[in-house]
Structure formats: C-alpha cells, structure tokens
Amino acid sequence: MEKKVNDQDKEQGYKVCECGHGVHLLQAGFDIDLHPCEQCGEHVADKDEFFRMNDGADILSK
Ligand SMILES: [Zn+2]
C-alpha cells in the first residue's frame, strides 16, 4: 500500500504516522533515532523528541 504524501508534508519534511504516535521523516538530515512505532510498526522518530528538536532548530535559524 502506497503512502500518501502531500506537498505540505514534503515541504515540512515530516509526517505524523497514521496512529499519531510517531513521526515519519521524509527528508534526510534529521539527526534523530528511529524505532518501530508501537502502534503501527512504521519506522518513526519519537514525536515529542522530534518536535522539541525541530523547535530548537527553528529558533536558531531565525
Ligand atoms: Zn504509528
């Protein structure tokens, strides 16, 4: 089954997985550990960790 990725997802570089427990990384360059999602089994990053890191990077780049 093919995953639907829309333009906005591609642009932001990530997509929250189907069950909402993890984050798919759509672009290389995120320095974060991946693990199989507890709910859907996809390889995802921890959502809390990812957004914490992303917020920090955002602030630094502005
Ligand atoms: Zn999941």
N, CA, C, O and the ligand as a Tripos MOL2 file, in Angstrom:
@<TRIPOS>MOLECULE
protein
  249   247    63     0     0
PROTEIN
NO_CHARGES

@<TRIPOS>ATOM
      1 N           0.8430   -1.2090    0.0000 N.3       1 MET1
      2 CA          0.0000    0.0000    0.0000 C.3       1 MET1
      3 C           0.8740    1.2540    0.0000 C.2       1 MET1
      4 O           1.7880    1.3910    0.8130 O.2       1 MET1
      5 N           0.5840    2.1350   -0.8990 N.am      2 GLU2
      6 CA          1.4010    3.3340   -1.0210 C.3       2 GLU2
      7 C           0.9250    4.4030   -0.0570 C.2       2 GLU2
      8 O          -0.2730    4.6190    0.1300 O.2       2 GLU2
      9 N           1.8910    5.0590    0.5420 N.am      3 LYS3
     10 CA          1.5570    6.1210    1.4960 C.3       3 LYS3
     11 C           1.3120    7.4240    0.7490 C.2       3 LYS3
     12 O           2.0560    7.7770   -0.1670 O.2       3 LYS3
     13 N           0.2900    8.1140    1.1370 N.am      4 LYS4
     14 CA          0.0130    9.4090    0.5170 C.3       4 LYS4
     15 C           0.8000   10.4990    1.2210 C.2       4 LYS4
     16 O           0.6930   10.6900    2.4320 O.2       4 LYS4
     17 N           1.5770   11.1930    0.4460 N.am      5 VAL5
     18 CA          2.3440   12.3140    0.9830 C.3       5 VAL5
     19 C           1.9830   13.5500    0.1790 C.2       5 VAL5
     20 O           2.2170   13.6080   -1.0280 O.2       5 VAL5
     21 N           1.4200   14.5190    0.8430 N.am      6 ASN6
     22 CA          1.0560   15.7260    0.0970 C.3       6 ASN6
     23 C           2.1930   16.7440    0.0880 C.2       6 ASN6
     24 O           3.2010   16.5680    0.7720 O.2       6 ASN6
     25 N           2.0240   17.7910   -0.6800 N.am      7 ASP7
     26 CA          3.1000   18.7580   -0.8580 C.3       7 ASP7
     27 C           3.5090   19.4240    0.4420 C.2       7 ASP7
     28 O           4.6850   19.7060    0.6710 O.2       7 ASP7
     29 N           2.5310   19.6660    1.2790 N.am      8 GLN8
     30 CA          2.8500   20.3330    2.5420 C.3       8 GLN8
     31 C           3.7250   19.4360    3.4110 C.2       8 GLN8
     32 O           4.6730   19.9040    4.0400 O.2       8 GLN8
     33 N           3.4010   18.1430    3.4430 N.am      9 ASP9
     34 CA          4.2140   17.2000    4.2020 C.3       9 ASP9
     35 C           5.6430   17.1960    3.6970 C.2       9 ASP9
     36 O           6.5990   17.2240    4.4720 O.2       9 ASP9
     37 N           5.7650   17.1610    2.3720 N.am     10 LYS10
     38 CA          7.0890   17.1220    1.7650 C.3      10 LYS10
     39 C           7.8840   18.3530    2.1350 C.2      10 LYS10
     40 O           9.0760   18.2680    2.4310 O.2      10 LYS10
     41 N           7.2300   19.4910    2.1180 N.am     11 GLU11
     42 CA          7.9010   20.7400    2.3870 C.3      11 GLU11
     43 C           8.3920   20.8180    3.8270 C.2      11 GLU11
     44 O           9.5090   21.2640    4.0890 O.2      11 GLU11
     45 N           7.5570   20.3850    4.7450 N.am     12 GLN12
     46 CA          7.9740   20.4590    6.1460 C.3      12 GLN12
     47 C           8.9250   19.3210    6.4920 C.2      12 GLN12
     48 O           9.6300   19.3890    7.4990 O.2      12 GLN12
     49 N           8.9520   18.2760    5.6690 N.am     13 GLY13
     50 CA          9.9680   17.2460    5.8180 C.3      13 GLY13
     51 C           9.5990   16.1270    6.7730 C.2      13 GLY13
     52 O          10.4240   15.2520    7.0360 O.2      13 GLY13
     53 N           8.4130   16.1320    7.2850 N.am     14 TYR14
     54 CA          7.9960   15.0470    8.1650 C.3      14 TYR14
     55 C           6.4960   14.8380    8.0680 C.2      14 TYR14
     56 O           5.7660   15.6640    7.5200 O.2      14 TYR14
     57 N           6.0550   13.7160    8.6110 N.am     15 LYS15
     58 CA          4.6280   13.4300    8.5960 C.3      15 LYS15
     59 C           4.3160   12.5650    9.8060 C.2      15 LYS15
     60 O           4.9710   11.5480   10.0340 O.2      15 LYS15
     61 N           3.3390   12.9580   10.5640 N.am     16 VAL16
     62 CA          2.9420   12.1660   11.7280 C.3      16 VAL16
     63 C           2.3400   10.8580   11.2210 C.2      16 VAL16
     64 O           1.5260   10.8630   10.2980 O.2      16 VAL16
     65 N           2.7370    9.7480   11.8200 N.am     17 CYS17
     66 CA          2.2790    8.4550   11.3060 C.3      17 CYS17
     67 C           0.7960    8.2410   11.6030 C.2      17 CYS17
     68 O           0.1800    8.9550   12.3950 O.2      17 CYS17
     69 N           0.2650    7.2470   10.9440 N.am     18 GLU18
     70 CA         -1.1840    7.0190   10.9450 C.3      18 GLU18
     71 C          -1.7900    7.0110   12.3400 C.2      18 GLU18
     72 O          -2.8580    7.5790   12.5650 O.2      18 GLU18
     73 N          -1.1140    6.3740   13.2600 N.am     19 CYS19
     74 CA         -1.6830    6.2230   14.5970 C.3      19 CYS19
     75 C          -1.4160    7.4530   15.4600 C.2      19 CYS19
     76 O          -2.0010    7.6040   16.5330 O.2      19 CYS19
     77 N          -0.5280    8.3340   14.9860 N.am     20 GLY20
     78 CA         -0.2750    9.5780   15.6970 C.3      20 GLY20
     79 C           0.7710    9.4820   16.7980 C.2      20 GLY20
     80 O           0.9800   10.4350   17.5490 O.2      20 GLY20
     81 N           1.4270    8.3270   16.8930 N.am     21 HIS21
     82 CA          2.4030    8.1460   17.9670 C.3      21 HIS21
     83 C           3.8200    8.5200   17.5580 C.2      21 HIS21
     84 O           4.6720    8.7590   18.4130 O.2      21 HIS21
     85 N           4.0750    8.5720   16.2610 N.am     22 GLY22
     86 CA          5.4430    8.8300   15.8020 C.3      22 GLY22
     87 C           5.4640    9.7840   14.6260 C.2      22 GLY22
     88 O           4.4230   10.2480   14.1600 O.2      22 GLY22
     89 N           6.6670   10.0680   14.1560 N.am     23 VAL23
     90 CA          6.8400   10.9950   13.0420 C.3      23 VAL23
     91 C           7.6900   10.3360   11.9620 C.2      23 VAL23
     92 O           8.8260    9.9380   12.2160 O.2      23 VAL23
     93 N           7.1400   10.2230   10.7640 N.am     24 HIS24
     94 CA          7.9260    9.7900    9.6160 C.3      24 HIS24
     95 C           8.8030   10.9310    9.1730 C.2      24 HIS24
     96 O           8.3560   12.0730    9.0700 O.2      24 HIS24
     97 N          10.0710   10.6130    8.9070 N.am     25 LEU25
     98 CA         10.9540   11.6500    8.3710 C.3      25 LEU25
     99 C          11.0120   11.4910    6.8550 C.2      25 LEU25
    100 O          11.3870   10.4300    6.3560 O.2      25 LEU25
    101 N          10.6490   12.5220    6.1340 N.am     26 LEU26
    102 CA         10.5590   12.4450    4.6780 C.3      26 LEU26
    103 C          11.8100   12.9780    4.0050 C.2      26 LEU26
    104 O          11.9860   12.8210    2.7970 O.2      26 LEU26
    105 N          12.6690   13.5980    4.7730 N.am     27 GLN27
    106 CA         13.9110   14.1080    4.2110 C.3      27 GLN27
    107 C          15.0730   13.6000    5.0430 C.2      27 GLN27
    108 O          14.9290   13.3690    6.2440 O.2      27 GLN27
    109 N          16.2170   13.4250    4.4130 N.am     28 ALA28
    110 CA         17.4120   13.0690    5.1540 C.3      28 ALA28
    111 C          17.8870   14.2970    5.9260 C.2      28 ALA28
    112 O          17.4860   15.4210    5.6260 O.2      28 ALA28
    113 N          18.7270   14.0780    6.9000 N.am     29 GLY29
    114 CA         19.3360   15.2120    7.5770 C.3      29 GLY29
    115 C          18.8040   15.4690    8.9660 C.2      29 GLY29
    116 O          19.2960   16.3570    9.6620 O.2      29 GLY29
    117 N          17.7970   14.7030    9.3880 N.am     30 PHE30
    118 CA         17.3640   14.8260   10.7700 C.3      30 PHE30
    119 C          18.2320   13.9060   11.6200 C.2      30 PHE30
    120 O          18.3210   12.7090   11.3510 O.2      30 PHE30
    121 N          18.8520   14.4460   12.6150 N.am     31 ASP31
    122 CA         19.7160   13.6430   13.4780 C.3      31 ASP31
    123 C          18.9050   13.1350   14.6600 C.2      31 ASP31
    124 O          18.9560   13.6890   15.7580 O.2      31 ASP31
    125 N          18.1620   12.0770   14.4100 N.am     32 ILE32
    126 CA         17.2740   11.5670   15.4510 C.3      32 ILE32
    127 C          17.1200   10.0530   15.2760 C.2      32 ILE32
    128 O          17.1030    9.5470   14.1550 O.2      32 ILE32
    129 N          17.0110    9.3550   16.3790 N.am     33 ASP33
    130 CA         16.9010    7.9010   16.3290 C.3      33 ASP33
    131 C          15.5060    7.4700   15.8780 C.2      33 ASP33
    132 O          14.4960    8.0630   16.2560 O.2      33 ASP33
    133 N          15.4860    6.4160   15.0560 N.am     34 LEU34
    134 CA         14.2120    5.8610   14.6190 C.3      34 LEU34
    135 C          13.9620    4.5350   15.3270 C.2      34 LEU34
    136 O          14.8970    3.8250   15.6990 O.2      34 LEU34
    137 N          12.7030    4.2230   15.5020 N.am     35 HIS35
    138 CA         12.3340    2.9440   16.1040 C.3      35 HIS35
    139 C          10.9860    2.5110   15.5270 C.2      35 HIS35
    140 O          10.2300    3.3430   15.0260 O.2      35 HIS35
    141 N          10.6890    1.2330   15.5960 N.am     36 PRO36
    142 CA          9.3780    0.7970   15.1060 C.3      36 PRO36
    143 C           8.2770    1.3490   15.9950 C.2      36 PRO36
    144 O           8.3360    1.2180   17.2180 O.2      36 PRO36
    145 N           7.2910    1.9540   15.3960 N.am     37 CYS37
    146 CA          6.1850    2.5320   16.1520 C.3      37 CYS37
    147 C           5.4310    1.4450   16.9220 C.2      37 CYS37
    148 O           5.1780    0.3620   16.3960 O.2      37 CYS37
    149 N           5.0840    1.7420   18.1500 N.am     38 GLU38
    150 CA          4.3770    0.7760   18.9910 C.3      38 GLU38
    151 C           3.0330    0.3820   18.4030 C.2      38 GLU38
    152 O           2.5840   -0.7560   18.5370 O.2      38 GLU38
    153 N           2.4040    1.3450   17.7490 N.am     39 GLN39
    154 CA          1.0420    1.1170   17.2750 C.3      39 GLN39
    155 C           0.9870    0.5700   15.8510 C.2      39 GLN39
    156 O           0.3060   -0.4240   15.6000 O.2      39 GLN39
    157 N           1.6920    1.2030   14.9220 N.am     40 CYS40
    158 CA          1.5270    0.8350   13.5150 C.3      40 CYS40
    159 C           2.7460    0.1200   12.9520 C.2      40 CYS40
    160 O           2.6950   -0.3900   11.8330 O.2      40 CYS40
    161 N           3.8600    0.0720   13.7160 N.am     41 GLY41
    162 CA          5.0210   -0.6850   13.2710 C.3      41 GLY41
    163 C           5.8930    0.0250   12.2580 C.2      41 GLY41
    164 O           6.8910   -0.5390   11.8070 O.2      41 GLY41
    165 N           5.5490    1.2340   11.8920 N.am     42 GLU42
    166 CA          6.3730    2.0010   10.9640 C.3      42 GLU42
    167 C           7.6480    2.4580   11.6700 C.2      42 GLU42
    168 O           7.6990    2.5530   12.8960 O.2      42 GLU42
    169 N           8.6680    2.7370   10.8710 N.am     43 HIS43
    170 CA          9.8970    3.2690   11.4510 C.3      43 HIS43
    171 C           9.7310    4.7640   11.6320 C.2      43 HIS43
    172 O           9.6550    5.5160   10.6600 O.2      43 HIS43
    173 N           9.6740    5.1800   12.8640 N.am     44 VAL44
    174 CA          9.3710    6.5780   13.1440 C.3      44 VAL44
    175 C          10.3070    7.1380   14.2050 C.2      44 VAL44
    176 O          10.9820    6.4010   14.9240 O.2      44 VAL44
    177 N          10.3270    8.4570   14.2790 N.am     45 ALA45
    178 CA         11.0180    9.1390   15.3600 C.3      45 ALA45
    179 C           9.9990    9.4340   16.4580 C.2      45 ALA45
    180 O           8.8050    9.5740   16.1940 O.2      45 ALA45
    181 N          10.4840    9.5220   17.6720 N.am     46 ASP46
    182 CA          9.6060    9.8820   18.7750 C.3      46 ASP46
    183 C           9.0610   11.2900   18.5540 C.2      46 ASP46
    184 O           9.8250   12.2200   18.2930 O.2      46 ASP46
    185 N           7.7690   11.4430   18.6550 N.am     47 LYS47
    186 CA          7.1310   12.7140   18.2920 C.3      47 LYS47
    187 C           7.5730   13.8550   19.2140 C.2      47 LYS47
    188 O           7.9300   14.9360   18.7450 O.2      47 LYS47
    189 N           7.5470   13.6110   20.5070 N.am     48 ASP48
    190 CA          7.9380   14.6580   21.4610 C.3      48 ASP48
    191 C           9.3710   15.1020   21.2230 C.2      48 ASP48
    192 O           9.6790   16.2940   21.2010 O.2      48 ASP48
    193 N          10.2490   14.1050   21.0430 N.am     49 GLU49
    194 CA         11.6580   14.4140   20.8370 C.3      49 GLU49
    195 C          11.8370   15.1920   19.5360 C.2      49 GLU49
    196 O          12.5900   16.1640   19.4750 O.2      49 GLU49
    197 N          11.1340   14.7450   18.5030 N.am     50 PHE50
    198 CA         11.2850   15.3740   17.1960 C.3      50 PHE50
    199 C          10.8610   16.8340   17.2280 C.2      50 PHE50
    200 O          11.5750   17.7020   16.7260 O.2      50 PHE50
    201 N           9.7140   17.1030   17.8090 N.am     51 PHE51
    202 CA          9.2150   18.4780   17.7970 C.3      51 PHE51
    203 C          10.0290   19.3780   18.7210 C.2      51 PHE51
    204 O          10.1790   20.5730   18.4620 O.2      51 PHE51
    205 N          10.5450   18.8090   19.7780 N.am     52 ARG52
    206 CA         11.4090   19.5880   20.6600 C.3      52 ARG52
    207 C          12.6610   20.0080   19.8890 C.2      52 ARG52
    208 O          13.0860   21.1610   19.9550 O.2      52 ARG52
    209 N          13.2400   19.0630   19.1620 N.am     53 MET53
    210 CA         14.4320   19.3390   18.3900 C.3      53 MET53
    211 C          14.1490   20.3380   17.2790 C.2      53 MET53
    212 O          14.9280   21.2590   17.0350 O.2      53 MET53
    213 N          13.0230   20.1370   16.6150 N.am     54 ASN54
    214 CA         12.6510   20.9790   15.4940 C.3      54 ASN54
    215 C          12.4070   22.4190   15.9170 C.2      54 ASN54
    216 O          12.8050   23.3520   15.2210 O.2      54 ASN54
    217 N          11.7610   22.5950   17.0430 N.am     55 ASP55
    218 CA         11.5320   23.9290   17.5760 C.3      55 ASP55
    219 C          12.8460   24.6290   17.8350 C.2      55 ASP55
    220 O          13.0160   25.8050   17.5150 O.2      55 ASP55
    221 N          13.7720   23.8930   18.4170 N.am     56 GLY56
    222 CA         15.0790   24.4590   18.7230 C.3      56 GLY56
    223 C          15.7950   24.9050   17.4630 C.2      56 GLY56
    224 O          16.3740   25.9900   17.4230 O.2      56 GLY56
    225 N          15.7570   24.0620   16.4220 N.am     57 ALA57
    226 CA         16.4150   24.3840   15.1600 C.3      57 ALA57
    227 C          15.7620   25.6130   14.5290 C.2      57 ALA57
    228 O          16.4420   26.4610   13.9520 O.2      57 ALA57
    229 N          14.4670   25.6960   14.6420 N.am     58 ASP58
    230 CA         13.7270   26.8250   14.1090 C.3      58 ASP58
    231 C          14.1780   28.1350   14.7300 C.2      58 ASP58
    232 O          14.4220   29.1210   14.0350 O.2      58 ASP58
    233 N          14.2840   28.1260   16.0320 N.am     59 ILE59
    234 CA         14.6630   29.3300   16.7580 C.3      59 ILE59
    235 C          16.0850   29.7520   16.3770 C.2      59 ILE59
    236 O          16.3660   30.9400   16.2140 O.2      59 ILE59
    237 N          16.9740   28.7690   16.2380 N.am     60 LEU60
    238 CA         18.3540   29.0740   15.9200 C.3      60 LEU60
    239 C          18.5130   29.6590   14.5230 C.2      60 LEU60
    240 O          19.3920   30.4890   14.2920 O.2      60 LEU60
    241 N          17.6720   29.2310   13.5990 N.am     61 SER61
    242 CA         17.8330   29.6590   12.2060 C.3      61 SER61
    243 C          17.2070   31.0250   11.9240 C.2      61 SER61
    244 O          17.3540   31.5690   10.8300 O.2      61 SER61
    245 N          16.5110   31.5710   12.9150 N.am     62 LYS62
    246 CA         15.8500   32.8630   12.6830 C.3      62 LYS62
    247 C          16.6690   34.0460   13.1950 C.2      62 LYS62
    248 O          16.2420   35.1930   13.0700 O.2      62 LYS62
    249 ZN          2.4370    4.7990   14.3100 Zn       63 ZN63
@<TRIPOS>BOND
     1     1     2 1
     2     2     3 1
     3     3     4 2
     4     3     5 am
     5     5     6 1
     6     6     7 1
     7     7     8 2
     8     7     9 am
     9     9    10 1
    10    10    11 1
    11    11    12 2
    12    11    13 am
    13    13    14 1
    14    14    15 1
    15    15    16 2
    16    15    17 am
    17    17    18 1
    18    18    19 1
    19    19    20 2
    20    19    21 am
    21    21    22 1
    22    22    23 1
    23    23    24 2
    24    23    25 am
    25    25    26 1
    26    26    27 1
    27    27    28 2
    28    27    29 am
    29    29    30 1
    30    30    31 1
    31    31    32 2
    32    31    33 am
    33    33    34 1
    34    34    35 1
    35    35    36 2
    36    35    37 am
    37    37    38 1
    38    38    39 1
    39    39    40 2
    40    39    41 am
    41    41    42 1
    42    42    43 1
    43    43    44 2
    44    43    45 am
    45    45    46 1
    46    46    47 1
    47    47    48 2
    48    47    49 am
    49    49    50 1
    50    50    51 1
    51    51    52 2
    52    51    53 am
    53    53    54 1
    54    54    55 1
    55    55    56 2
    56    55    57 am
    57    57    58 1
    58    58    59 1
    59    59    60 2
    60    59    61 am
    61    61    62 1
    62    62    63 1
    63    63    64 2
    64    63    65 am
    65    65    66 1
    66    66    67 1
    67    67    68 2
    68    67    69 am
    69    69    70 1
    70    70    71 1
    71    71    72 2
    72    71    73 am
    73    73    74 1
    74    74    75 1
    75    75    76 2
    76    75    77 am
    77    77    78 1
    78    78    79 1
    79    79    80 2
    80    79    81 am
    81    81    82 1
    82    82    83 1
    83    83    84 2
    84    83    85 am
    85    85    86 1
    86    86    87 1
    87    87    88 2
    88    87    89 am
    89    89    90 1
    90    90    91 1
    91    91    92 2
    92    91    93 am
    93    93    94 1
    94    94    95 1
    95    95    96 2
    96    95    97 am
    97    97    98 1
    98    98    99 1
    99    99   100 2
   100    99   101 am
   101   101   102 1
   102   102   103 1
   103   103   104 2
   104   103   105 am
   105   105   106 1
   106   106   107 1
   107   107   108 2
   108   107   109 am
   109   109   110 1
   110   110   111 1
   111   111   112 2
   112   111   113 am
   113   113   114 1
   114   114   115 1
   115   115   116 2
   116   115   117 am
   117   117   118 1
   118   118   119 1
   119   119   120 2
   120   119   121 am
   121   121   122 1
   122   122   123 1
   123   123   124 2
   124   123   125 am
   125   125   126 1
   126   126   127 1
   127   127   128 2
   128   127   129 am
   129   129   130 1
   130   130   131 1
   131   131   132 2
   132   131   133 am
   133   133   134 1
   134   134   135 1
   135   135   136 2
   136   135   137 am
   137   137   138 1
   138   138   139 1
   139   139   140 2
   140   139   141 am
   141   141   142 1
   142   142   143 1
   143   143   144 2
   144   143   145 am
   145   145   146 1
   146   146   147 1
   147   147   148 2
   148   147   149 am
   149   149   150 1
   150   150   151 1
   151   151   152 2
   152   151   153 am
   153   153   154 1
   154   154   155 1
   155   155   156 2
   156   155   157 am
   157   157   158 1
   158   158   159 1
   159   159   160 2
   160   159   161 am
   161   161   162 1
   162   162   163 1
   163   163   164 2
   164   163   165 am
   165   165   166 1
   166   166   167 1
   167   167   168 2
   168   167   169 am
   169   169   170 1
   170   170   171 1
   171   171   172 2
   172   171   173 am
   173   173   174 1
   174   174   175 1
   175   175   176 2
   176   175   177 am
   177   177   178 1
   178   178   179 1
   179   179   180 2
   180   179   181 am
   181   181   182 1
   182   182   183 1
   183   183   184 2
   184   183   185 am
   185   185   186 1
   186   186   187 1
   187   187   188 2
   188   187   189 am
   189   189   190 1
   190   190   191 1
   191   191   192 2
   192   191   193 am
   193   193   194 1
   194   194   195 1
   195   195   196 2
   196   195   197 am
   197   197   198 1
   198   198   199 1
   199   199   200 2
   200   199   201 am
   201   201   202 1
   202   202   203 1
   203   203   204 2
   204   203   205 am
   205   205   206 1
   206   206   207 1
   207   207   208 2
   208   207   209 am
   209   209   210 1
   210   210   211 1
   211   211   212 2
   212   211   213 am
   213   213   214 1
   214   214   215 1
   215   215   216 2
   216   215   217 am
   217   217   218 1
   218   218   219 1
   219   219   220 2
   220   219   221 am
   221   221   222 1
   222   222   223 1
   223   223   224 2
   224   223   225 am
   225   225   226 1
   226   226   227 1
   227   227   228 2
   228   227   229 am
   229   229   230 1
   230   230   231 1
   231   231   232 2
   232   231   233 am
   233   233   234 1
   234   234   235 1
   235   235   236 2
   236   235   237 am
   237   237   238 1
   238   238   239 1
   239   239   240 2
   240   239   241 am
   241   241   242 1
   242   242   243 1
   243   243   244 2
   244   243   245 am
   245   245   246 1
   246   246   247 1
   247   247   248 2
@<TRIPOS>SUBSTRUCTURE
     1 MET1         2 RESIDUE 1 A MET
     2 GLU2         6 RESIDUE 1 A GLU
     3 LYS3        10 RESIDUE 1 A LYS
     4 LYS4        14 RESIDUE 1 A LYS
     5 VAL5        18 RESIDUE 1 A VAL
     6 ASN6        22 RESIDUE 1 A ASN
     7 ASP7        26 RESIDUE 1 A ASP
     8 GLN8        30 RESIDUE 1 A GLN
     9 ASP9        34 RESIDUE 1 A ASP
    10 LYS10       38 RESIDUE 1 A LYS
    11 GLU11       42 RESIDUE 1 A GLU
    12 GLN12       46 RESIDUE 1 A GLN
    13 GLY13       50 RESIDUE 1 A GLY
    14 TYR14       54 RESIDUE 1 A TYR
    15 LYS15       58 RESIDUE 1 A LYS
    16 VAL16       62 RESIDUE 1 A VAL
    17 CYS17       66 RESIDUE 1 A CYS
    18 GLU18       70 RESIDUE 1 A GLU
    19 CYS19       74 RESIDUE 1 A CYS
    20 GLY20       78 RESIDUE 1 A GLY
    21 HIS21       82 RESIDUE 1 A HIS
    22 GLY22       86 RESIDUE 1 A GLY
    23 VAL23       90 RESIDUE 1 A VAL
    24 HIS24       94 RESIDUE 1 A HIS
    25 LEU25       98 RESIDUE 1 A LEU
    26 LEU26      102 RESIDUE 1 A LEU
    27 GLN27      106 RESIDUE 1 A GLN
    28 ALA28      110 RESIDUE 1 A ALA
    29 GLY29      114 RESIDUE 1 A GLY
    30 PHE30      118 RESIDUE 1 A PHE
    31 ASP31      122 RESIDUE 1 A ASP
    32 ILE32      126 RESIDUE 1 A ILE
    33 ASP33      130 RESIDUE 1 A ASP
    34 LEU34      134 RESIDUE 1 A LEU
    35 HIS35      138 RESIDUE 1 A HIS
    36 PRO36      142 RESIDUE 1 A PRO
    37 CYS37      146 RESIDUE 1 A CYS
    38 GLU38      150 RESIDUE 1 A GLU
    39 GLN39      154 RESIDUE 1 A GLN
    40 CYS40      158 RESIDUE 1 A CYS
    41 GLY41      162 RESIDUE 1 A GLY
    42 GLU42      166 RESIDUE 1 A GLU
    43 HIS43      170 RESIDUE 1 A HIS
    44 VAL44      174 RESIDUE 1 A VAL
    45 ALA45      178 RESIDUE 1 A ALA
    46 ASP46      182 RESIDUE 1 A ASP
    47 LYS47      186 RESIDUE 1 A LYS
    48 ASP48      190 RESIDUE 1 A ASP
    49 GLU49      194 RESIDUE 1 A GLU
    50 PHE50      198 RESIDUE 1 A PHE
    51 PHE51      202 RESIDUE 1 A PHE
    52 ARG52      206 RESIDUE 1 A ARG
    53 MET53      210 RESIDUE 1 A MET
    54 ASN54      214 RESIDUE 1 A ASN
    55 ASP55      218 RESIDUE 1 A ASP
    56 GLY56      222 RESIDUE 1 A GLY
    57 ALA57      226 RESIDUE 1 A ALA
    58 ASP58      230 RESIDUE 1 A ASP
    59 ILE59      234 RESIDUE 1 A ILE
    60 LEU60      238 RESIDUE 1 A LEU
    61 SER61      242 RESIDUE 1 A SER
    62 LYS62      246 RESIDUE 1 A LYS
    63 ZN63       249 GROUP 0 **** ****
